[in-house]
Amino acid sequence: MTAASRQTYCKWVVNSLKALGPSRPKAVYDWIRKNEPIPSADLTGTTSDGENLFEKNVRWARFDLAKAGTISSPSRGVWALRSPSSPPSP
């Protein structure tokens, strides 16, 4: 199986936050590992500096979703889906 796309990672992050509610990154990583079909290359791969490829891709997905206004950080280190009526965080 080939590496998952950035769009797929975004979908997985949204799915995890729908299931978990506001969560810390580790809980999001764990939920995605248990509930989504992650390619083994992503789970075992590392970047040139030794960082886990899966976790890096999840963080990029969070960045993309935050930039699009889909998720917010209600407190430091917590990711949450933004309700349609809530204003963007500063």
Secondary structure as a PSIPRED ss2 file (coil, helix, strand):
# PSIPRED VFORMAT (PSIPRED V4.0)

   1 M C   1.000  0.000  0.000
   2 T C   1.000  0.000  0.000
   3 A C   1.000  0.000  0.000
   4 A C   1.000  0.000  0.000
   5 S C   1.000  0.000  0.000
   6 R H   0.000  1.000  0.000
   7 Q H   0.000  1.000  0.000
   8 T H   0.000  1.000  0.000
   9 Y H   0.000  1.000  0.000
  10 C H   0.000  1.000  0.000
  11 K H   0.000  1.000  0.000
  12 W H   0.000  1.000  0.000
  13 V H   0.000  1.000  0.000
  14 V H   0.000  1.000  0.000
  15 N H   0.000  1.000  0.000
  16 S H   0.000  1.000  0.000
  17 L H   0.000  1.000  0.000
  18 K H   0.000  1.000  0.000
  19 A H   0.000  1.000  0.000
  20 L H   0.000  1.000  0.000
  21 G C   1.000  0.000  0.000
  22 P C   1.000  0.000  0.000
  23 S E   0.000  0.000  1.000
  24 R C   1.000  0.000  0.000
  25 P H   0.000  1.000  0.000
  26 K H   0.000  1.000  0.000
  27 A H   0.000  1.000  0.000
  28 V H   0.000  1.000  0.000
  29 Y H   0.000  1.000  0.000
  30 D H   0.000  1.000  0.000
  31 W H   0.000  1.000  0.000
  32 I H   0.000  1.000  0.000
  33 R H   0.000  1.000  0.000
  34 K H   0.000  1.000  0.000
  35 N H   0.000  1.000  0.000
  36 E C   1.000  0.000  0.000
  37 P C   1.000  0.000  0.000
  38 I C   1.000  0.000  0.000
  39 P C   1.000  0.000  0.000
  40 S H   0.000  1.000  0.000
  41 A H   0.000  1.000  0.000
  42 D H   0.000  1.000  0.000
  43 L H   0.000  1.000  0.000
  44 T H   0.000  1.000  0.000
  45 G C   1.000  0.000  0.000
  46 T E   0.000  0.000  1.000
  47 T C   1.000  0.000  0.000
  48 S C   1.000  0.000  0.000
  49 D C   1.000  0.000  0.000
  50 G C   1.000  0.000  0.000
  51 E C   1.000  0.000  0.000
  52 N E   0.000  0.000  1.000
  53 L H   0.000  1.000  0.000
  54 F H   0.000  1.000  0.000
  55 E H   0.000  1.000  0.000
  56 K H   0.000  1.000  0.000
  57 N H   0.000  1.000  0.000
  58 V H   0.000  1.000  0.000
  59 R H   0.000  1.000  0.000
  60 W H   0.000  1.000  0.000
  61 A H   0.000  1.000  0.000
  62 R H   0.000  1.000  0.000
  63 F H   0.000  1.000  0.000
  64 D H   0.000  1.000  0.000
  65 L H   0.000  1.000  0.000
  66 A H   0.000  1.000  0.000
  67 K H   0.000  1.000  0.000
  68 A C   1.000  0.000  0.000
  69 G C   1.000  0.000  0.000
  70 T C   1.000  0.000  0.000
  71 I E   0.000  0.000  1.000
  72 S E   0.000  0.000  1.000
  73 S C   1.000  0.000  0.000
  74 P C   1.000  0.000  0.000
  75 S C   1.000  0.000  0.000
  76 R C   1.000  0.000  0.000
  77 G C   1.000  0.000  0.000
  78 V C   1.000  0.000  0.000
  79 W E   0.000  0.000  1.000
  80 A E   0.000  0.000  1.000
  81 L E   0.000  0.000  1.000
  82 R C   1.000  0.000  0.000
  83 S C   1.000  0.000  0.000
  84 P C   1.000  0.000  0.000
  85 S C   1.000  0.000  0.000
  86 S C   1.000  0.000  0.000
  87 P C   1.000  0.000  0.000
  88 P C   1.000  0.000  0.000
  89 S C   1.000  0.000  0.000
  90 P C   1.000  0.000  0.000
